[in-house]
Amino acid sequence: MSRFLPDRFTMMLVATVILASLLPISGEPAHYFSIATKCAIALLFFLHGARLSRDVVVAGMLHWRLHIVILLVTFGIFPLLGLAAGYIPDSILPQPLYMGVLFLCVLPSTVQSSIAFTSMAGGNVPAAICAASASNIFGMFLTPLLVGFLFTVGGHGGGFSLDAFGQIFLQLLLPFIAGQALQPWIGNWIRARKTLLAPVDRGSILMVVYLAFSDAVVEGIWHQFTLRDIAVVIGINIVLLTLVLCVTMFGSRLLGFKKEDEIAITFCGSKKSLASGVPMAGAIFAGQSIGAIVLPIMLFHQIQLMACAVIAQRYAKKAKEAEAAKIAAPAADAPEAAAIAAKTAS
C-alpha cells in the first residue's frame, strides 16, 4: 500500500500550501523573498546543466526515433488534449484552473522520476536520460511559445511575451548554459553529491510554491474554488495521464520499438515536470497570481508518481517471469534430449 501514499516531497508541498494559507507573505518581505526565490531557481538550473554529462547527450541522440516520439507526445499530443479540455463548461472547470491544466499540458517531462521508473522497469536507461534531459532543454523554448500560441488561440490571454521569454532566459536558460559550460570541470563533483545538493532542488520549488500561494491567498484563492473544483482537476489529470500512457505504451509497440525502448517512451512521454513547471509559471506569468496555474501540476505530480510506480513494478515482474521462463526451458528439454540421445546410442 505504500506506493499509493503521498511521497515525502508531496507532503512538504501540502505543508507549504497550508503555511501560505495561514501565514501568507506580502508587502516588502514578499519582495525580498521573491529575489531570494529567483536566485534559488537560477542555482537549480545551473546545477541541472552541470549534472548533465555530454557523453550521455551524444550517446542518446543516436536513438533519434525514440526522442522524436517522446517530444511529439510531450509537446504535441499533450497540448491537444489540453485544448480538448477547454470544451468543459466553466461551471464544471473554472477558467483559472483550466489555464493551469492547459499550462500543465505544455510542460516538459521530468528527469529524475522518468529515469528512476525506466530503470526500475528494466528499460533503456541511457535513452531515458537523454530524452528527459532533451525534453527539459527544448521546453525552455517550446513551453513559453506554446503558452503564447494556445492561450491566444483560446482567448485566455496572459500568455507569452518577449518580456516573459527574457525572464525564462535569465532565470533558467542562462544558468543552465553556464552549468553545462562548466560541466567538464565540476560535473563529476556535483554528481557525486546528490544528497548534499538535493535540498536545492526541493527547496527552490517549495519557495516558489509558498510565494505563489501567498499571493493567491491574499487575492482570495480559497474563496474562488471549492473542493468540488479540486476534485474535477484531479479527475481531469487522471484522464490525461491514462490517455497518454495508452498512447505511449501501445503506440510504441505499433511503431515496432523494442520492449526496453517502449518502457523509456512510456515513462518519459507521460510525465510532466513540477521542477521546471513551477519556475516557468513564475517567469511566464510574472506579475500575475499563479496559485491556480500551478495547482494542477502539483496534483498531477503525485498522480503520475503513484500510477507509474504500479506500471514500473508490473514491467519488472513480467521481465522476471520472462527471464525465469528462458532459464526453465532448457531444463525442461533436458530429460527429453537425454532420452533421445540414449535411444540413438542403443
N, C-alpha and C positions, 0 to 999 in steps of 0.2 A: 504493500500500500504506500510505501514511502515515495514511489515515483509520482503519485498523484498529489502529494503535499507540496505546498509552495517552497521553492528553494530559499536559501538564506538571503540572497540579494533581493528577491521579490518581497520578502518580509521587511527588509530595510526600506524598499521603495514605499511600501504601505505605511511604515512608521514615519517616513519623511512627509508623505501627504497628510497624515494625521497631525504632525508637528506644524506644518504650514497652515493647516486649517485652524489649529488652536492658537498658534503664535506666528502669524504671518509677518514677514519683514517688509518694511515700507520706508519711504522717505529717504533721507541721506544714508542711513545704514544699508538700505537696499542698493543704492548707487555704488557704494564701495564693495558690497558683496557681489554685485554684477561684474565689477572689474576683476575681482579675485576668481570668479567663475570662468570668465573668458581666458584668463591666464592658465587655469587648470585644464580647460579644454584644449588650448594650444599645446600644453605639455603632453596631454593624452595622445594627440595626433602625431606629435613629434616622436613619441615612443612607438606608435604603430609603424611609422616609417622606418625607424631604426631597427625594429624587430624583424622586418620582412627581408629575408635573405634573397639576394639577386639570383643565386643558383636555383632556388625554388621557382622564381618567376620564369626563368629561361626554360627550365625543365617542364613546367606546367603549360607554358604557351604552346608547346608542341602538340598538345591534345586540343586543337582548336575547335573541333566539332562539339566536344563536351562543353567548352566555355561559351560557345555561341548559343547553345541550347539554354544554359543557365541564365545568360544575360537576357535572352528573349523572354524567358519566363519572368525574371525579376523586373525587367523594365518594359515588358510588352503585355503579357497575359495578366499579370497582377494589376497594372493600371486600368486595363479594360474592364476587369471585374470591379474595380473601384468606381468606374464610371457607371457600370450597371447598377451599383448600389445607390446611385443618385436618383433612381426611379422610385425608391422607397419614400413614401409621403413624409413630410416634415412632422406630421402628427405622431408618427412612429419613431422616426430617427431625426432629432432636431438638427438643423443646419450646421451649427458649430461642431457637433460631434461627427456629422458626415464629412466635414472638411478634415477632421482628424483621421477618419477612415481612409479618405482619398489620399491624404499625406502618407499614411502607413503603406499604401499600395505602391508608392513610387520610391520607397526607401531601398537601399542596397541590402544585400544579405549579411548575416552575421559572419564573424570569422571564427571565434573560439568554439562556440557550440556546434557550428557546422562541421568543423574538423573533428571535434570530440565524438559526435554521433557517427560520422563516417568511419572513424577508427573503431568505435565500439561495434559497428555492424559488419566490419571486415571489408570496407570499401576502398576505393582508390584515394588514399590519403594525400599523396603529393598533388594530385589533380584538384582535390578539395581545397587544399591550402592556396593554390594559385587562383582557383575560381572564386573563392570567397574574398581573397585579397583584391583581385581584379574588380569584383563587384563593388567593393568599397571605393576603389580608386575612380572607376567610372561614375560611381554615384555622386561624387563631389561635383561633377559637371551635369550629369543627367537628371539628378533629383531636382535641383532648382529649376532646370529648364522644363521638366515635366510639370512641376508645380505651376510655373507660369503659364504653360500651354493649357493644362487641364482645368486649372481654376478659372482661366479666362474663358475657355470654351463653355464651361458650366455656368458662367456668370456669377462666380462666387467672390471674385476679387481678392485682394490681399495676398497675391502670389509673388511671383518673381519680379525683381527689378535689378538694374545694374548695381545699385547700392547693396542689394542682398547678395549678388554674386561677389562683390568686393568683400563683404563680410565673410562669405564662405572661403574666399581665397586667403584672407588674412588670418582667420581663426583656425581653419582646417587644412587647406591645401598647402600653404607656405610652410607651416611647421612640419607637415608630412614630408615635403620635398627636402627640407633641411635634415630631417631624421634619416631619410634614405641616402642623402649625400654623405652623411657621417657613418652610415651603416658599416662600411668595411672596418672602421676603427672601434666602434662602440657596440656593434650588433651582438657579438658573442657575449660581451659583458652584460648587456640588457637581457638577452635570452636566458642567461644563467641565473637571473634574479627575478623570476616571475613572481615569487611570493612577496618580495620586497616592493615590487612595483605595482602589484595588484590593487592596492588602495587608490592609486592614481586613476585607474580605470573606473572603479566603482564610485570613488569619492567625487570625481568630476561630474558624473551623471546625477548623483544624489544632490549636488549643489545646484545643477540646472533645474532638476525637478522641484526642489524646495523654492527656488526663486520663481519658477513658472507658476506653481500652485499658490504661492504667496500673493502674486499679482492677481491670480484668478479668484482667490478667496476675497481679496479686497473688493473686487468687482462683482462678487456675489455668485460664484460658480455653483455652489451647492443649493442656491435658491432657484437656479435656472434648470437644473437637471434632477430627475428623480431616480430612485433605484430601478424603476422600470426602464428608464433610458439606458442605464448602465447595463442592465440585462440584455437589452436589444443590441448594444455594441458587442457584448460577449458572444451573443448568438451569431451576429454577422461575422465576427472574427473566426468562429468555429467553421462556418460555411466557407469562408475564403480559404482557410487553411486546408479543409477537406478537399475542395475543388483543385487547388494547386498541387496537393500531394498526389491526387489521382492523375493529373496531367503529367507531372514529372515521373511518377513511377511507371505508369502504363505507356506513356509517350516514349520514354527512353527504351522500353522493350520493343515497341513498334519500329523505332529507328535503328534497332539492331545493336545497341550498346551491350557490352558485357555486364555481368552482374555487379562487378566492382564499380564500374562507371555509373550504372543505374543507381547505386547507393549514393554516390557522390552527387549526382544530379538531383536526387530526391531531397537530400538534406540541404544542399547549398541553394537550390532553386525555390524551396518552400519557406525559407527563413526571412525575417526582417530584423534589421539591426536596431536595437534600442540604443546601443553605444554611439552609433552615428546619427540616429534619428533625432534624439533629444537635442544635441548641439546644433544640428542643421535647422531644426524648428526655431531655435533661438535666433539664428542668423537670418533665416529667410523671412520670418515673421517678426523681425525686430520692431519694437515699439508697440506690438500688439500683445494681448493676453493669449498665451499659448497653452493654458491649462487644458482646455477642451481638445486642442490639437494633439498633445502628447498622451492624453488618457487612453485612446485606442491602442497605441503601440505598447504602452505599459501593460495593458491587459493581454494583448497578443503575445507579448514576451513569455508570460507564464504558460499560456495555452500551447504555444509551439514547443516549449520545453517538455511538457507532460506528454503531448502526442508523439513527439519524436523519440522520447525515451522508450515508449512502448514499441514503436516501429523498429528502432535500432535493436532492441532485445529480440524481437522476432526474426529479424535478418540474421542475427548472430546465432540464434537457435537453429534456424534452417541450415546455416553453413556448417554447424557442428554435426547435424544429422546427416548432411550430405557427405561430410568427411568420414563419419563413422560407417556409412554405407559402403564407401570405397574401400575402407580397411576390411570390412566384413566380407565383401565379395570374394576376394582371393581365398580367404579362409574357408568359405562355404564351398568353393570349387575344388579345394584340395583333396577331399576324400574321393570325389568323382574322378579327378585326374589320376589319383593313385590306383584306383580300381581299373581304369583304362590301361594304365602302364603295366599293371600286373597281368591283365588278360593278354596284352600284347606279348609280354615276356614268356608266358606259358604257351 
